[in-house]
Amino acid sequence: MAGVQSCQMIREASCHCGKLALRCSGEPAKISLCHCFDCQRRTGSLFSVAAFYPRAAVEIIQGNAKGFRRHSASGFDVTFHFCPECGSNLWWEADRLPDLVGVAVGSFADRNFPVPEQVVWAEEKHHWLQLPAELPSHAQNPPQAIPRK
């Protein structure tokens, strides 16, 4: 329709001190809650929640990030990007998911952010933590979908 512009969801994520920020366009391709020990150490919490966006939908709008690359429990390398001022880990790029960028859901500071679609690395979850029973849970990572040709 002429004259009608599409309304695309725009969300902004920032670090603790506000010197590093991202703009994410559209809805995430997926949202995952991860219990792996690496995410526990990285966040200082019992789990991490990531919104995975297509790479083209994520834009740095403020600041410069430092990077840290490591081998992950899934067997692939991951590069984490964090604020050099406050140390907040704002986003990461996993070799396992080359077309997606993971953004820390807490960095959006949005209590209405959508619920995770899945739980991964549940075998490393703290035994006393209870999550909604309807969340699909995987002992490690779920199998990746085979790309269509």
Residue, then its C-alpha position, 0 to 999 in steps of 0.5 A: m500500500a502506498g504511503v504505509q510504512s512497515c513498523q519494524m521493532i527496534r530495540e537498543a541494548s547497552c552496557h552497564c556504564g552506557k558507553l557501548a550500545l547496539r541497535c537490533s532491528g526486527e524480532p530475534a531469530k531465537i531466544s535461548l537460556c543457557h546453563c553451561f558453566d562457561c555462561q555461568r562464569r561469564t555472567g556471574s549468574l546461574f544462566s545466560v539468556a541470549a537473543f539471537y539476531p541475524r547479523a545484518a539486524v545488529e548495529i553498533i550505535q555507540g562505543n568500541a568493544k574489546g573482544f575475547r575468543r574462546h573454545s566453547a563447550s559445544g566444540f566451536d569458538v565464540t568471540f565475546h564483545f564487551c565494554p572496555e570501561c565497565g566490562s559488560n559482555l554485550w554480544w557474542e558471535a558463535d562459529r556454530l551460528p555464523d549468521l547470527v549474533g547473540v545479544a545479552v537479553g539483560s542489556f535491553a533492560d526490558r522486562n517485557f522482552p519475549v520469553p526464551e524458546q528453549v533451555v540449553w545445557a540443562e545438565e549443568k543447571h543448578h539443581w534447586l533452580q526451577l524454570p517454567a515446565e513448558l520451556p523445551s529443555h536440552a541436556q546440551n545444545p539441540p541439533q542444528a537444523i540442516p540448511r535448505k538448498 
